[in-house]
């Protein structure tokens, strides 16, 4: 699998708002696909669960 990216809405817990961001797709230990990005406003790490791989 090539380096997959996800571009879309993440929820920033620190800003308490939805943000448009881009992140890398990784597979977690329990087999779920997750997008990991960074908030463009405050720089906090963002996670979004995409579903089973």
C-alpha positions, 0 to 999 in steps of 0.5 A: 500500500502506497502512502495514502492521504486523507483530505477532509474534515477533522474535529479539533478538540482544542479549538472545539471546531471542525477544521479542513486538514490533510493527513496520512492514513495509518492502520491502528493496532485493532485494524481500523484506518485512521487519518492523522493530521495537524490543526492549521490554527493551533497545531494540535494533532488531529485524528479521524477514524475512517473505518475498517481496513 
